[in-house]
Amino acid sequence: MWPDRTPHPAIHEVKYLYQPIKVSLEKGTLKITNTQFFETIEGLEFSWPANGDGCELGTGVLSLSLIEPQSSFGIGWKSGP
């Protein structure tokens, strides 16, 4: 933070690095990784929105099995008809 309490650009980098969960898309699989060293994801809630053409297409809460520390979980799907 700057002395006048405005955010410094590096604060966004710190916010990203402190995230306990990383999400990536690899070959049609959504990979969710718990980057914490000692905690599971038990206290976290995964909500998702889907938007298209300026409209909200849907929302929901993703229920996941317990992901242990330093472990990943993959969700696969088929795209298209």
C-alpha positions in Angstrom: 0.0 0.0 0.0 1.1 3.5 -0.7 1.3 6.0 2.2 -2.1 7.5 1.1 -3.6 4.0 1.4 -4.0 3.4 -2.3 -3.2 -0.1 -3.5 0.2 -0.7 -5.0 0.1 -2.8 -8.2 2.0 -5.6 -6.5 -0.9 -6.2 -4.2 -2.7 -8.1 -7.0 0.3 -10.4 -7.3 0.3 -11.1 -3.6 -3.4 -11.8 -3.7 -2.9 -14.3 -6.5 0.0 -16.0 -4.7 -1.9 -16.4 -1.5 -4.8 -18.2 -3.1 -5.3 -21.7 -1.5 -6.6 -23.2 -4.7 -5.4 -23.1 -8.3 -7.7 -24.0 -11.2 -6.4 -25.0 -14.7 -7.8 -26.5 -17.9 -5.8 -29.3 -19.4 -7.0 -31.4 -22.4 -10.7 -31.1 -21.5 -10.2 -31.7 -17.8 -10.7 -29.0 -15.2 -7.9 -29.5 -12.7 -8.4 -28.1 -9.1 -5.2 -28.1 -7.0 -5.0 -27.5 -3.3 -1.8 -25.6 -2.8 -2.0 -25.5 1.0 0.5 -27.6 3.0 -1.6 -28.6 6.0 -5.3 -27.9 5.3 -7.9 -29.7 3.2 -10.5 -27.8 1.2 -13.2 -28.7 3.7 -14.1 -25.1 4.6 -14.2 -23.8 1.0 -17.2 -23.4 -1.3 -16.9 -23.5 -5.1 -19.5 -21.3 -6.8 -19.6 -20.8 -10.5 -21.3 -18.4 -12.9 -21.7 -18.9 -16.7 -22.0 -15.8 -18.8 -22.5 -15.3 -22.5 -23.5 -12.4 -24.7 -23.8 -10.1 -21.7 -26.4 -12.4 -20.0 -26.1 -14.8 -17.1 -26.6 -18.3 -18.4 -26.4 -20.1 -15.1 -24.9 -20.3 -11.6 -24.3 -23.0 -9.1 -22.2 -24.5 -6.4 -19.7 -27.3 -7.3 -19.6 -30.1 -4.8 -16.2 -31.8 -4.7 -14.8 -34.6 -2.7 -12.2 -33.7 -0.1 -8.9 -32.6 -1.7 -6.0 -33.3 0.6 -3.1 -30.8 1.0 -0.8 -30.6 -2.1 -3.2 -32.8 -4.1 -5.4 -32.3 -7.2 -8.8 -33.3 -8.4 -9.8 -33.5 -12.1 -13.3 -33.0 -13.6 -13.6 -34.1 -17.2 -16.4 -33.3 -19.7 -17.2 -33.6 -23.4 -17.6 -30.4 -25.3 -20.2 -30.1 -28.1 -22.9 -32.5 -29.2 
